[in-house]
Amino acid sequence: MDLDSRYPGLTDLKQAAQRRLPKFVWEYLDSGTGSEATKARNRVALDAIGMMPSILHGEFAPDLSTTFLGQSFPAPFGIAPVGMSGLIWADAEGHLARSAARNGIPYCMSTAASQSPEDITPALGAHGWYQLYPPRDEEIRRDMLARARDAGFTTLVLTVDVPVASRRERQTRSGLRQPPKLTPRLMAQVAIRPAWALTMARRGMPWMRTFDKYAPSTPGTLPPTAHVGYLLRTSPDRAYLDWLRREWDGPLIVKGVLRPEDCAGLEEAGVNAIWVSNHAGRQFDGAPAAIDMLPLIREASALPLIFDSGVEGGLDILRALTCGADFVMLGRAWHFALAALGPQGPDYLFGMLCKDMISNMGQLGARNLREIPKPVALG
């Protein structure tokens, strides 16, 4: 049976991923924070957005291509940063970067990745983005930017919605600590997930290699949802953003924006794009659904907008575009695909998302992304 028959939707990849991952790894990937109300709101709000089908357009092949920040892409979506991707699958960052390069889409690597920027250079394509969790020390900050630039990353993404570690109760209950340590309890979970155990045995348990140069080799005991990066990190302010704009000569994106009133200051600071996100419900459980804020931010700013949070398929990508996004990023989805199918998973997901968009655009009579109709409220 071919992959399309076994895994026709993202839910199929998600279920397969859960079957293949130890529970503590699954909880790390899938969990939100608090009662996970924000995570649930993301899904409900996306489902409430409709578009009117349109008829009598004849035969056509929808064009998914787009231009964003002066670059051409075959589709309007990419790979969002996920910390410690290597915990989900060995060499996850490498697999994701290579898939992005093959398919011509952005790969955004996290500061908290399990590989360093230098590790990823051989896999990186033309659209490497580097997500920065802001170091407090100016020399570390400057060195980290230089490393990202020298490694081939062209776009800097400053994440601003993680001023402190979130609690992520599901993750805490799972027994996972940072850096990961296999206790007898976790070893019992690994024993019944042989595919994951085998891939980890080949490379060893992951750690956040970017920080090796800066952090103490023995950071001591950290809260379950924190990591060694928190020893170096600060909560950025406007002066911090201004400093980054002076130091980074490429495109600069600010990620984690929900308030329309924040847009004017970002424009003044010379930011190139705004990333609308509630961190997929992983940081604050009292936040509104990110998709509900997207149209308001579109009204408040003329800057290009990226959207994430709760995206689960091609229809959700179209929903985000019709609500004002110029580009869409997915995080968990790529890791579900990787855990379900191994190295072939990201390429398969890229094709699945494209097919889903094409199918839905055919129903809408949209020959290209500019012809996607305005949203209508459902229910």
C-alpha positions, 0 to 999 in steps of 0.5 A: 500500500502506498503512502497516500493510501496509508497517510492521506491526512496529517491526522494519520501521520500524527497517530503514527508518530504517537505510536512510534515515539516514547510517551515522554517524547510525544508529550514534549512534542504535542503538549501545550501549557495549562489546561491547553485551552489556547491550543484548543482555541486555535483549532476551533477558531480555524474551523470557524473560518470558511470561504465560498466555493465558486463554480464554472471556472473550467479546467485549471491547475492552481498555482501555489507560488508566491513571493515573500521578502523578495524571494520566490517560493513554490508554495506559501509555507515553510518549516517553523522552529522547534526546540530540540527537534533531535529528541523527536528523531535523530538528525531531525534538523538535518532531515528538515533542512535538506527537505526544505532545500529540495522543495525550495521552502524556508527552514527556520532553525531554533537556537534551542536546536539539538545541532549547531548552526555549523552542523547544518551548513551542509544541509542548508538551502537558499532559504535558511532562517535562524530563530534567536532566543535572545542572549543577555550578554552582548558578546555572546549575542554578537558571536551567535549572529556571526555564527548564524551568518557564517553558517549560511542563514540569511534571515533572522527571526527574533522570538519575543513571546518567551520572556520566561519558561512556561510550565507545560504540565503534560511535559513535566508529568512525563518525566522529561528534564533538560538535558534529557536523561534516561531514567528507569521510568523513561527507559521503560518507555523507550523499550517499547518504541524500537524504531525511535530507540534504534535511531537514537542509539546511532547518534546518542541522546541530543543536547543543545549544541549551540550553547556548548560554546557559552554555557557551563558544562554542568548547568545544575538542576533546571526547571523541567520546562527550562534548559541551559539556554535560560542561563544566557537568555534575557527578555528583550525590549525595544533597545534590544530590537534596535541593537539587532537591527543595527547588527543584522544586515539581512531580513529581520522578523519578529515572532510572537506578536498578537497585539495590533498596537505593537505593530507601529513600534516594530515598523519604526524599528525597521523590522521586515516582517511580523510573525503572528503566533501564540506559540501554538498554545505552548506559552500562555493558556489565556491567549486568544486564538492567533487566527482571530488576531491576524485580521486585526494585525493586518489592518494595523500594519502594511508589513508582510505577515507570517502566521502559525499556531494550530495549522493542520493542513492545506485548508488551514494555510488557505484560511490564514492567507485569506485572513491576511497572512502572506506566508504560513509556517508549521512546526509540529506537523513536520515532526509528526511526519518525521516521527511517522515516516523517518527521513522521507516524512518531510518530503511526503508532508510537503506534497500532501500540503500542496495537494490539499491546497490544490484540491481546495483551491479548485473548489474555490475557483482560485487559479492562484493565491491572489484569487482566494476569496474573502473569509466567511464566518461558519456556524 
